[in-house]
Amino acid sequence: MGRTGFIRDQLDIRILVLYLMSRVAAPVDFVTLADMAFCDDGVTYFEFAEAVNRLVELEQLSMADGLYAITDRGRQNSKVCEDHLAYSVRRRCDRNLAKVNGALRRDAQVRAEILPREDGGETLRLILDDDKGNIMTLDMLTVSPEQSTMLAEKFRAHPEKLYNGILQVLLEETREPDEEE
């Protein structure tokens, strides 16, 4: 049975990986890279894994803490070779990149850190940023590591709820005691 798709060989897969990595917003793990790369029927798992390993050996990609990043050498090679990819493959890659980059940017803007305290407790630091800088940093004492983890996960899932709740309380008009009915 013949191959389908525009990707035909190892070189095509390497060019595809370099194209993706030169445009991704932050280092990514193997699974995320694979999800982006399987946009053409010509890409198989084993050939993809071999191509990624070869790019690391050739120092066009680096790997640290399970995350892949493109090197300067890889970025230069990507610029030279990216026109070799079929237009339809690049369009599908760009759609996949938009989804991944959106998630990576959001993760970079919403952070929760658990900081040990001298008294043995913990401080949970919740940080919300945007493209212009810090929007909010909130430090709170927590009673247990489990509570810190639970609150951090909830904040990461819905940072806007906390931010809007705080704003609502701060902007709420207060009544003077003699105005109450």
N, CA, C and O of each residue as an XYZ file, in Angstrom:
724
protein
N       0.843     -1.174      0.000
C       0.000      0.000      0.000
C       0.889      1.239      0.000
O       1.803      1.335      0.819
N       0.645      2.179     -0.890
C       1.455      3.378     -1.003
C       1.147      4.388      0.083
O       0.093      4.342      0.719
N       2.080      5.297      0.284
C       1.917      6.356      1.281
C       0.961      7.414      0.768
O       0.891      7.691     -0.429
N       0.237      7.989      1.690
C      -0.625      9.112      1.337
C      -0.091     10.343      2.047
O       0.683     10.230      2.997
N      -0.494     11.496      1.596
C      -0.059     12.740      2.221
C       1.116     13.350      1.479
O       1.650     12.763      0.538
N       1.504     14.526      1.914
C       2.596     15.253      1.271
C       3.958     14.930      1.887
O       4.990     15.143      1.250
N       3.968     14.426      3.098
C       5.211     14.075      3.770
C       5.638     12.708      3.258
O       4.886     11.739      3.358
N       6.843     12.630      2.711
C       7.275     11.401      2.050
C       8.428     10.677      2.743
O       8.523      9.454      2.647
N       9.309     11.404      3.443
C      10.492     10.744      3.997
C      10.962     11.456      5.266
O      10.337     12.415      5.721
N      12.066     10.977      5.826
C      12.621     11.525      7.061
C      12.934     13.016      6.936
O      12.676     13.783      7.864
N      13.478     13.419      5.820
C      13.815     14.827      5.633
C      12.559     15.694      5.717
O      12.572     16.752      6.346
N      11.478     15.246      5.083
C      10.220     15.996      5.150
C       9.730     16.113      6.591
O       9.250     17.169      7.002
N       9.851     15.037      7.354
C       9.394     15.063      8.745
C      10.257     16.014      9.566
O       9.742     16.756     10.403
N      11.560     15.996      9.332
C      12.452     16.922     10.064
C      12.111     18.372      9.741
O      12.084     19.219     10.634
N      11.852     18.657      8.478
C      11.479     20.019      8.082
C      10.164     20.407      8.758
O      10.012     21.533      9.234
N       9.231     19.484      8.797
C       7.949     19.718      9.462
C       8.160     20.031     10.943
O       7.576     20.981     11.463
N       8.982     19.247     11.620
C       9.241     19.462     13.054
C       9.916     20.806     13.274
O       9.543     21.536     14.192
N      10.896     21.146     12.456
C      11.570     22.438     12.601
C      10.597     23.596     12.334
O      10.653     24.627     13.005
N       9.717     23.421     11.362
C       8.704     24.442     11.085
C       7.849     24.684     12.328
O       7.620     25.827     12.723
N       7.387     23.604     12.931
C       6.552     23.720     14.131
C       7.325     24.334     15.291
O       6.834     25.248     15.954
N       8.511     23.842     15.532
C       9.280     24.296     16.689
C       9.745     25.741     16.558
O       9.949     26.419     17.565
N       9.914     26.218     15.326
C      10.328     27.612     15.157
C       9.171     28.573     15.422
O       9.381     29.781     15.535
N       7.952     28.045     15.521
C       6.781     28.889     15.714
C       6.043     28.660     17.025
O       5.128     29.416     17.352
N       6.409     27.658     17.766
C       5.726     27.385     19.027
C       6.193     28.397     20.072
O       7.359     28.792     20.075
N       5.294     28.817     20.954
C       5.550     29.921     21.887
C       6.495     29.564     23.029
O       7.086     30.456     23.637
N       6.647     28.280     23.330
C       7.490     27.856     24.450
C       7.904     26.405     24.209
O       7.327     25.733     23.354
N       8.891     25.922     24.948
C       9.252     24.505     24.812
C       8.041     23.604     25.072
O       7.182     23.919     25.895
N       7.992     22.473     24.351
C       6.865     21.552     24.464
C       7.357     20.126     24.685
O       8.500     19.794     24.372
N       6.480     19.295     25.228
C       6.826     17.895     25.428
C       6.601     17.119     24.128
O       6.061     17.648     23.157
N       7.028     15.855     24.133
C       6.955     15.018     22.939
C       5.516     14.836     22.465
O       5.247     14.896     21.265
N       4.598     14.617     23.388
C       3.199     14.372     23.019
C       2.600     15.597     22.326
O       1.908     15.458     21.317
N       2.856     16.780     22.851
C       2.336     18.010     22.232
C       2.929     18.201     20.849
O       2.221     18.559     19.908
N       4.231     17.961     20.723
C       4.883     18.082     19.419
C       4.292     17.068     18.440
O       4.044     17.399     17.280
N       4.070     15.854     18.893
C       3.488     14.825     18.028
C       2.077     15.217     17.597
O       1.720     15.064     16.429
N       1.277     15.718     18.528
C      -0.089     16.135     18.184
C      -0.080     17.199     17.086
O      -0.925     17.180     16.191
N       0.863     18.111     17.157
C       0.940     19.152     16.133
C       1.420     18.579     14.803
O       0.960     18.998     13.741
N       2.345     17.621     14.860
C       2.975     17.102     13.640
C       2.101     16.126     12.873
O       2.266     15.990     11.661
N       1.190     15.452     13.527
C       0.352     14.476     12.829
C      -0.776     15.163     12.073
O      -1.949     14.831     12.240
N      -0.404     16.117     11.248
C      -1.375     16.870     10.456
C      -1.353     16.406      9.005
O      -2.057     16.961      8.161
N      -0.548     15.392      8.715
C      -0.434     14.863      7.363
C      -0.386     13.347      7.465
O       0.276     12.806      8.351
N      -1.069     12.668      6.580
C      -1.128     11.212      6.627
C       0.218     10.549      6.375
O       0.377      9.359      6.648
N       1.179     11.287      5.866
C       2.498     10.720      5.610
C       3.376     10.614      6.842
O       4.461     10.036      6.772
N       2.936     11.156      7.970
C       3.730     11.123      9.205
C       3.301      9.906     10.021
O       2.135      9.769     10.394
N       4.266      9.027     10.291
C       3.996      7.876     11.156
C       4.717      8.078     12.483
O       5.698      8.818     12.556
N       4.237      7.430     13.511
C       4.790      7.627     14.855
C       6.276      7.300     14.912
O       7.066      8.101     15.413
N       6.663      6.145     14.411
C       8.054      5.722     14.550
C       8.996      6.597     13.733
O      10.097      6.909     14.188
N       8.584      6.993     12.543
C       9.408      7.900     11.746
C       9.487      9.270     12.407
O      10.533      9.919     12.385
N       8.384      9.703     12.989
C       8.377     10.982     13.700
C       9.343     10.934     14.888
O      10.158     11.841     15.055
N       9.259      9.886     15.713
C      10.133      9.755     16.880
C      11.597      9.720     16.455
O      12.450     10.332     17.098
N      11.887      9.004     15.373
C      13.252      8.932     14.852
C      13.734     10.308     14.381
O      14.881     10.684     14.623
N      12.859     11.051     13.713
C      13.225     12.386     13.215
C      13.511     13.340     14.375
O      14.472     14.107     14.319
N      12.695     13.299     15.413
C      12.915     14.174     16.572
C      14.247     13.828     17.245
O      15.021     14.725     17.581
N      14.514     12.547     17.442
C      15.783     12.132     18.046
C      16.966     12.571     17.201
O      17.982     13.014     17.738
N      16.846     12.454     15.887
C      17.923     12.864     14.984
C      18.145     14.376     15.067
O      19.290     14.828     15.047
N      17.083     15.155     15.158
C      17.227     16.607     15.278
C      17.924     16.990     16.588
O      18.675     17.965     16.629
N      17.681     16.231     17.647
C      18.398     16.474     18.908
C      19.877     16.131     18.739
O      20.745     16.883     19.181
N      20.163     14.987     18.094
C      21.559     14.597     17.835
C      22.287     15.648     16.994
O      23.462     15.930     17.227
N      21.593     16.215     16.030
C      22.181     17.225     15.147
C      22.198     18.620     15.775
O      22.609     19.590     15.139
N      21.747     18.711     17.028
C      21.711     19.961     17.787
C      20.852     21.032     17.122
O      21.146     22.224     17.205
N      19.782     20.581     16.460
C      18.812     21.520     15.911
C      17.638     21.687     16.871
O      16.916     22.682     16.827
N      17.465     20.694     17.736
C      16.537     20.778     18.860
C      17.320     20.467     20.120
O      18.299     19.721     20.092
N      16.881     21.044     21.222
C      17.456     20.689     22.518
C      16.346     20.094     23.368
O      15.165     20.363     23.148
N      16.736     19.290     24.333
C      15.744     18.721     25.238
C      16.234     18.912     26.661
O      17.356     18.533     26.998
N      15.386     19.503     27.496
C      15.693     19.701     28.913
C      14.406     19.503     29.702
O      13.363     20.055     29.350
N      14.482     18.729     30.750
C      13.327     18.458     31.617
C      12.129     17.915     30.838
O      10.982     18.225     31.162
N      12.397     17.102     29.807
C      11.326     16.498     29.034
C      10.667     17.435     28.030
O       9.659     17.075     27.421
N      11.223     18.634     27.847
C      10.663     19.610     26.914
C      11.634     19.878     25.769
O      12.840     20.003     25.981
N      11.104     19.964     24.574
C      11.913     20.240     23.391
C      11.837     21.723     23.049
O      10.790     22.360     23.166
N      12.982     22.249     22.622
C      13.067     23.639     22.168
C      13.962     23.670     20.940
O      14.835     22.817     20.778
N      13.746     24.645     20.084
C      14.574     24.767     18.894
C      15.837     25.552     19.228
O      15.801     26.491     20.022
N      16.940     25.166     18.624
C      18.200     25.879     18.818
C      18.333     26.931     17.716
O      17.536     26.963     16.779
N      19.343     27.788     17.836
C      19.586     28.782     16.787
C      19.880     28.103     15.450
O      19.428     28.550     14.396
N      20.643     27.018     15.519
C      20.959     26.256     14.307
C      19.674     25.708     13.665
O      19.500     25.792     12.449
N      18.800     25.161     14.470
C      17.536     24.635     13.965
C      16.663     25.727     13.381
O      15.998     25.521     12.366
N      16.664     26.896     14.024
C      15.860     28.018     13.529
C      16.372     28.481     12.159
O      15.579     28.785     11.267
N      17.693     28.532     11.997
C      18.271     28.920     10.702
C      17.906     27.901      9.622
O      17.520     28.274      8.514
N      18.029     26.616      9.951
C      17.694     25.574      8.975
C      16.213     25.592      8.628
O      15.841     25.323      7.486
N      15.368     25.906      9.596
C      13.931     25.983      9.340
C      13.628     27.088      8.336
O      12.828     26.894      7.421
N      14.257     28.240      8.501
C      14.025     29.352      7.571
C      14.394     28.978      6.143
O      13.704     29.350      5.194
N      15.486     28.241      6.002
C      15.964     27.863      4.678
C      15.042     26.831      4.019
O      14.814     26.876      2.810
N      14.517     25.902      4.825
C      13.803     24.747      4.264
C      12.282     24.805      4.324
O      11.626     23.970      3.701
N      11.700     25.746      5.040
C      10.255     25.684      5.277
C       9.422     25.769      4.003
O       8.297     25.270      3.987
N       9.924     26.375      2.945
C       9.177     26.452      1.691
C       9.034     25.088      1.027
O       8.224     24.917      0.116
N       9.821     24.121      1.483
C       9.746     22.760      0.952
C       8.434     22.075      1.369
O       7.964     21.162      0.689
N       7.852     22.518      2.485
C       6.582     21.938      2.941
C       5.447     22.405      2.050
O       5.403     23.563      1.634
N       4.537     21.502      1.765
C       3.368     21.856      0.970
C       2.548     22.918      1.704
O       2.482     22.922      2.933
N       1.933     23.804      0.949
C       1.144     24.885      1.519
C       0.042     24.343      2.425
O      -0.191     24.886      3.505
N      -0.632     23.290      2.003
C      -1.721     22.734      2.810
C      -1.204     22.177      4.141
O      -1.902     22.258      5.152
N      -0.015     21.625      4.156
C       0.579     21.120      5.400
C       0.901     22.286      6.320
O       0.633     22.225      7.520
N       1.475     23.350      5.763
C       1.792     24.528      6.586
C       0.525     25.131      7.182
O       0.531     25.561      8.335
N      -0.565     25.168      6.410
C      -1.834     25.714      6.937
C      -2.354     24.877      8.095
O      -2.811     25.420      9.100
N      -2.286     23.549      7.957
C      -2.731     22.677      9.048
C      -1.818     22.838     10.263
O      -2.288     22.842     11.401
N      -0.528     22.970     10.021
C       0.414     23.215     11.126
C       0.084     24.524     11.833
O       0.093     24.594     13.062
N      -0.206     25.554     11.055
C      -0.519     26.857     11.643
C      -1.774     26.796     12.511
O      -1.836     27.451     13.552
N      -2.776     26.015     12.094
C      -3.983     25.847     12.918
C      -3.647     25.120     14.221
O      -4.112     25.507     15.293
N      -2.842     24.067     14.120
C      -2.429     23.345     15.327
C      -1.604     24.239     16.243
O      -1.768     24.211     17.463
N      -0.723     25.026     15.652
C       0.112     25.945     16.434
C      -0.729     26.983     17.162
O      -0.435     27.323     18.308
N      -1.758     27.485     16.519
C      -2.606     28.501     17.155
C      -3.220     27.953     18.437
O      -3.272     28.656     19.446
N      -3.686     26.708     18.409
C      -4.272     26.096     19.603
C      -3.226     25.916     20.703
O      -3.456     26.277     21.857
N      -2.083     25.356     20.333
C      -1.033     25.093     21.325
C      -0.480     26.397     21.880
O      -0.293     26.520     23.090
N      -0.218     27.367     21.019
C       0.324     28.645     21.487
C      -0.650     29.373     22.405
O      -0.231     30.012     23.370
N      -1.928     29.281     22.119
C      -2.920     29.882     23.013
C      -2.844     29.283     24.407
O      -2.868     30.003     25.405
N      -2.754     27.973     24.468
C      -2.659     27.292     25.771
C      -1.348     27.614     26.467
O      -1.331     27.823     27.680
N      -0.243     27.656     25.717
C       1.063     27.972     26.318
C       1.092     29.404     26.857
O       1.633     29.653     27.935
N       0.518     30.328     26.119
C       0.492     31.727     26.585
C      -0.370     31.862     27.842
O      -0.013     32.582     28.774
N      -1.488     31.176     27.857
C      -2.349     31.229     29.037
C      -1.620     30.640     30.245
O      -1.671     31.205     31.337
N      -0.945     29.509     30.053
C      -0.199     28.894     31.155
C       0.893     29.829     31.674
O       1.175     29.852     32.872
N       1.501     30.593     30.781
C       2.540     31.530     31.206
C       1.952     32.713     31.964
O       2.638     33.327     32.781
N       0.696     33.038     31.703
C       0.071     34.188     32.339
C      -0.608     33.849     33.659
O      -0.855     34.740     34.471
N      -0.909     32.594     33.881
C      -1.609     32.159     35.087
C      -0.694     31.185     35.825
O      -0.457     30.067     35.366
N      -0.183     31.628     36.979
C       0.762     30.786     37.716
C       0.361     30.715     39.187
O      -0.215     31.647     39.749
N       0.681     29.594     39.774
C       0.469     29.411     41.206
C       1.738     28.778     41.760
O       2.216     27.768     41.244
N       2.270     29.372     42.799
C       3.493     28.870     43.422
C       3.218     28.572     44.886
O       2.536     29.338     45.567
N       3.741     27.472     45.359
C       3.609     27.108     46.764
C       4.972     27.353     47.404
O       5.969     26.722     47.051
N       4.987     28.288     48.358
C       6.240     28.715     48.985
C       6.268     28.268     50.450
O       5.315     28.517     51.189
N       7.347     27.615     50.872
C       7.438     27.218     52.288
C       7.654     28.445     53.176
O       8.286     29.418     52.765
N       7.130     28.385     54.379
C       7.292     29.464     55.348
C       8.243     29.008     56.450
O       8.422     27.812     56.678
N       8.834     29.957     57.111
C       9.770     29.642     58.198
C       9.083     28.930     59.357
O       9.712     28.141     60.062
N       7.800     29.205     59.555
C       7.073     28.599     60.672
C       6.559     27.195     60.344
O       5.842     26.595     61.145
N       6.927     26.664     59.157
C       6.511     25.322     58.786
C       5.269     25.291     57.919
O       4.948     24.247     57.351
N       4.566     26.396     57.802
C       3.377     26.457     56.956
C       3.754     26.726     55.507
O       4.916     26.626     55.112
N       2.753     27.066     54.741
C       2.975     27.377     53.330
C       2.239     28.642     52.938
O       1.196     28.975     53.501
N       2.796     29.338     51.968
C       2.133     30.476     51.356
C       1.834     30.095     49.914
O       2.707     29.612     49.193
N       0.615     30.314     49.511
C       0.220     30.089     48.128
C       0.251     31.441     47.428
O      -0.455     32.366     47.828
N       1.063     31.557     46.393
C       1.159     32.801     45.619
C       0.461     32.579     44.284
O       0.848     31.709     43.503
N      -0.564     33.369     44.034
C      -1.316     33.313     42.793
C      -0.943     34.522     41.950
O      -1.018     35.659     42.417
N      -0.540     34.276     40.706
C      -0.037     35.348     39.836
C      -0.822     35.337     38.538
O      -1.006     34.291     37.914
N      -1.283     36.516     38.140
C      -2.002     36.686     36.888
C      -1.330     37.811     36.113
O      -1.255     38.942     36.595
N      -0.844     37.508     34.921
C      -0.149     38.473     34.074
C      -0.900     38.626     32.758
O      -1.783     37.831     32.436
N      -0.538     39.654     32.007
C      -0.954     39.763     30.620
C       0.249     40.228     29.821
O       1.362     40.250     30.346
N       0.054     40.596     28.571
C       1.170     40.981     27.713
C       1.897     42.223     28.203
O       3.053     42.443     27.842
N       1.238     43.036     29.018
C       1.831     44.292     29.483
C       2.476     44.172     30.856
O       3.178     45.085     31.291
N       2.249     43.066     31.539
C       2.854     42.901     32.854
C       1.908     42.270     33.852
O       0.927     41.624     33.485
N       2.221     42.470     35.122
C       1.475     41.846     36.197
C       0.114     42.506     36.384
O       0.011     43.732     36.447
N      -0.922     41.689     36.473
C      -2.274     42.171     36.758
C      -2.562     42.015     38.243
O      -3.125     42.908     38.877
N      -2.167     40.863     38.791
C      -2.479     40.588     40.192
C      -1.491     39.567     40.738
O      -1.134     38.600     40.065
N      -1.060     39.801     41.969
C      -0.324     38.808     42.733
C      -0.980     38.752     44.100
O      -1.140     39.776     44.765
N      -1.356     37.564     44.512
C      -2.040     37.380     45.779
C      -1.311     36.299     46.565
O      -1.159     35.173     46.090
N      -0.864     36.640     47.761
C      -0.244     35.674     48.667
C      -1.246     35.329     49.750
O      -1.880     36.213     50.325
N      -1.388     34.041     50.027
C      -2.303     33.623     51.090
C      -1.703     32.448     51.853
O      -1.062     31.567     51.281
N      -1.930     32.466     53.152
C      -1.497     31.375     54.011
C      -2.470     30.222     53.832
O      -3.683     30.426     53.806
N      -1.945     29.018     53.708
C      -2.801     27.838     53.599
C      -2.528     26.917     54.779
O      -1.468     26.979     55.401
N      -3.501     26.065     55.077
C      -3.386     25.231     56.273
C      -2.716     23.897     56.016
O      -2.278     23.234     56.956
N      -2.629     23.484     54.736
C      -2.000     22.197     54.444
C      -1.510     22.174     53.004
O      -1.974     22.960     52.178
N      -0.573     21.275     52.696
C      -0.134     21.136     51.301
C      -1.284     20.743     50.373
O      -1.332     21.168     49.218
N      -2.206     19.931     50.884
C      -3.352     19.518     50.074
C      -4.226     20.712     49.703
O      -4.691     20.827     48.569
N      -4.446     21.607     50.684
C      -5.243     22.792     50.411
C      -4.530     23.692     49.395
O      -5.168     24.237     48.494
N      -3.213     23.846     49.538
C      -2.442     24.655     48.589
C      -2.600     24.122     47.178
O      -2.849     24.884     46.244
N      -2.458     22.822     47.023
C      -2.559     22.200     45.707
C      -3.958     22.367     45.125
O      -4.102     22.695     43.948
N      -4.982     22.147     45.935
C      -6.367     22.266     45.482
C      -6.681     23.701     45.048
O      -7.289     23.921     44.000
N      -6.262     24.668     45.857
C      -6.531     26.069     45.519
C      -5.744     26.496     44.270
O      -6.255     27.246     43.439
N      -4.522     26.022     44.147
C      -3.710     26.347     42.970
C      -4.362     25.807     41.700
O      -4.405     26.502     40.685
N      -4.869     24.574     41.747
C      -5.532     23.982     40.581
C      -6.797     24.750     40.214
O      -7.064     24.980     39.035
N      -7.567     25.143     41.207
C      -8.793     25.910     40.930
C      -8.452     27.269     40.320
O      -9.131     27.724     39.400
N      -7.408     27.916     40.826
C      -7.007     29.206     40.280
C      -6.558     29.053     38.830
O      -6.951     29.849     37.978
N      -5.739     28.040     38.537
C      -5.280     27.836     37.165
C      -6.443     27.576     36.210
O      -6.405     27.994     35.053
N      -7.471     26.889     36.694
C      -8.620     26.572     35.845
C      -9.509     27.790     35.591
O     -10.072     27.928     34.505
N      -9.638     28.678     36.588
C     -10.575     29.811     36.471
C      -9.994     31.081     37.106
O     -10.562     31.577     38.079
N      -8.898     31.617     36.596
C      -8.311     32.811     37.214
C      -9.226     34.035     37.128
O      -9.216     34.897     38.007
N     -10.007     34.092     36.066
C     -10.876     35.259     35.886
C     -11.953     35.336     36.966
O     -12.378     36.434     37.327
N     -12.401     34.202     37.486
C     -13.412     34.219     38.550
C     -12.862     34.891     39.806
O     -13.541     35.714     40.420
N     -11.638     34.542     40.185
C     -11.033     35.156     41.370
C     -10.800     36.638     41.138
O     -11.147     37.465     41.982
N     -10.221     36.974     40.009
C      -9.934     38.372     39.696
C     -11.215     39.212     39.678
O     -11.273     40.282     40.284
N     -12.231     38.720     38.984
C     -13.501     39.458     38.917
C     -14.184     39.547     40.279
O     -14.802     40.564     40.592
N     -14.082     38.500     41.087
C     -14.661     38.529     42.432
C     -14.004     39.587     43.300
O     -14.684     40.328     44.010
N     -12.681     39.654     43.243
C     -11.963     40.672     44.016
C     -12.343     42.065     43.530
O     -12.599     42.959     44.337
N     -12.381     42.252     42.216
C     -12.764     43.561     41.665
C     -14.175     43.947     42.089
O     -14.430     45.099     42.438
N     -15.076     42.998     42.058
C     -16.463     43.280     42.436
C     -16.539     43.756     43.884
O     -17.255     44.712     44.183
N     -15.819     43.106     44.773
C     -15.822     43.517     46.181
C     -15.194     44.895     46.333
O     -15.715     45.735     47.066
N     -14.092     45.132     45.655
C     -13.402     46.415     45.787
C     -14.193     47.580     45.182
O     -14.133     48.702     45.685
N     -14.925     47.314     44.116
C     -15.661     48.384     43.445
C     -17.079     48.566     43.970
O     -17.772     49.515     43.602
N     -17.495     47.668     44.816
C     -18.835     47.727     45.375
C     -18.999     49.013     46.191
O     -18.144     49.364     47.004
N     -20.110     49.700     45.957
C     -20.353     50.913     46.723
C     -20.778     50.531     48.130
O     -21.594     49.632     48.331
N     -20.225     51.213     49.066
C     -20.579     50.924     50.459
C     -21.564     51.968     50.955
O     -21.509     53.130     50.550
N     -22.451     51.553     51.824
C     -23.444     52.448     52.412
C     -22.928     52.900     53.768
O     -22.269     52.159     54.496
N     -23.246     54.104     54.062
C     -22.944     54.622     55.405
C     -23.897     53.987     56.382
O     -25.019     53.660     55.998
N     -23.505     53.793     57.643
C     -24.390     53.154     58.622
C     -25.739     53.846     58.770
O     -26.740     53.170     59.006
N     -25.803     55.188     58.638
C     -27.076     55.879     58.812
C     -27.985     55.769     57.586
O     -29.155     56.146     57.657
N     -27.457     55.247     56.436
C     -28.255     55.084     55.246
C     -28.998     53.761     55.225
O     -29.914     53.589     54.422
N     -28.633     52.832     56.077
C     -29.248     51.506     56.069
C     -30.692     51.616     56.518
O     -31.036     52.456     57.349
N     -31.531     50.760     55.959
C     -32.964     50.783     56.304
C     -33.276     49.889     57.451
O     -34.432     49.795     57.863
